[in-house]
Amino acid sequence: MDRVEMLFTAKEVEEQVDRLAEEILEAYNNQVPTVIAVLKGSFMFTADLLRRLPGIYAVDFIRAASYGDGTETSCHVSISLWPTVKVAGQKVLLVDDIADSGLTLKCLVERLKKEGANQVDVCVLLDKPSRRKVEFIPRFVGFTIPNLFVVGYGIDYAEKYRNLPYIGVLKED
């Protein structure tokens, strides 16, 4: 059976979401751009972040993955849901749970730009720069972490652990 060791408490996560919201509002002069969340892992983070970003702006979703049921990236990005909101001529804030290899996020940024987005910035709760397989740096980062397999606060392992209110490290017994 797997066990989870606490990495960031629910309170620490909440504080980082508050900080990120402030950074985003400052960066965009209180004019929040179109927000596109990467499902499924970012759903809790995105919901909490949006509650802190005032104003009227479009929100949509992308479903993309490069993991499947494993703990290592497959190096293949699969997109199963694409946003219907107009991105051409817009600034876009792409929100994801974690920047790991960079493959998925780089692919999504390139595709959004190809569809005419004027600017695409990425906000992630967690960043693992030591795992990059491509050159990619998110603009807004909650926590920078070492090479750990984390779960909780929307982040899963084989569709489990998403409901944890904190972020923990998955330990296999």
N, C-alpha and C positions, 0 to 999 in steps of 0.2 A: 504494500500500500504506500502511496506517495504521502508526503507531509509537506507543509508549507511553513517556512520560517519568515517572520516579519522582516520586511526591508524598510517600508515607509508606513507609518500609521495613517489612519483615516484623517487625523488632524493635520499631519504633515502634507498629505495630498491636498487637502482643502486649502492650506496656506499657499501651496504652489499654484493651484488653480486661480486663487485670488491674484497672485503676483502676475501670472500670465495674462489674465484679463486686463490688468492695469497696463502692462507692456503693449498689448494689442491696441488698446484704446489710444495710448500715446502715439504709437507708430502710425495709426491711421487717423489721427486728429479727431477722435471720437466718431468717426464715420466707418462703422464696421462694414467690411466688404462682404461679398457673397461667401457664405460658409459651406464647405462641402466636407462631410465627415466620412471617414473610411470605416466601413463596417467590417466586422462586428466589434472588434476590440475597442474602438474608441467611443462606443455609445454612451457609457457612463461619464467619461471625461467630457465629451462634447456637450451633453445635457447640462452638466454642472458649469461648464465654461459659458454656454449660451445664456444661462440665467444671470451671469455677471456682465454680459455685453448688451447694454441698452440700445434702443433704436429699432428701426424697421429695416430688415435686410433679408435676403433670400437664404434659405437653408435647404440643402439637398444631400444626397448620399451616394457613395460609391461602395461597391463591394469588390474588394480585390484581395488576393492572398498569394503568398509564395511558400506557405508552410504545410498545409494539409493537416494531418494528425501528428506530424513529427516535431522535433525540437530543432531541426536544422533546416535552413532555407532550401527550397528545391531549385532555386535559380531560374524559375519560370513564373512569370506573373500572370495570374488568371483573373480576368475581370468578368464578374457575373452580373453586375448592376452598374449602369452608368447614369449620371444625373440627367434629369430632364430640364433643369433650370438653364437659362441662357448664360453662357460664360463669355461669349464673344464680346469684346470691348469692356469687360469687367475686371475688377481686381478680385482675386479669389484667395480665401484663406482655407487651405487644406488641413484638416485636423485628423491626426492619427494617434494611436496609443503609444507606438514605439517606432523609432528609427533604428533599424538593426543593420542589415546588409546594405540598405539604401536602394535596393533594386525596385521594390514596389513603389516607393515614393518618387523616385526619379522617373520611373515610367509614367506615373500618374501626372506629375508636373509637366512632363514633355507633351503628353496627350492633351492636357488642358490648354497648354499654350498653342498647340497645333489647331485646337478648336477655336482659337482667337482670344483667349484670356490675355488681357494687357499685362497682368502681373499675377504670379502665383507664389504665395508664401506658405511655408509649412510650419505648423505648430504641433509639437509632440509632447506628450507627458514625459516620456522616457527616451533617452538617447544612449545608444551603445556604439560610440564611434570606433571602438576597437574591432568591431565586426564588419566594417564597411567593405563591400566588394566593389563598389563604384564610388566615384567622387560625389558626395552629397552632404550638405550641411543645412539642417533645418534652421529657420529664422528664430523661432520661439521654442525654448526647451524648458521643461519643468525640472527634471532631474537628469544628470548624466550618471550612468551606471556602468560598472564593469561587465564582463561577459558572464552574465547570470541568466538563467531561464526563469522569468518572473510570471506570476499569475495574480489575479485579483483586480478589482476595480474595472471590470470589463474585459480584462486580458485572460485568455483561456489556455488550457492544455487539453486537447481533444474535446472541446466544447464544455469543459468543466472549470470550476473555480471563478467564473466571471462575477458571481454574486458577492465575493468577498469585498468588504468595504475598505480594505487596505491593499497594499501591494506587498507580495511576499515572494520568496525564492522557493521554487519547487525542488524538493529533495526527494530523490528516489531511494526507497528502502531496499 
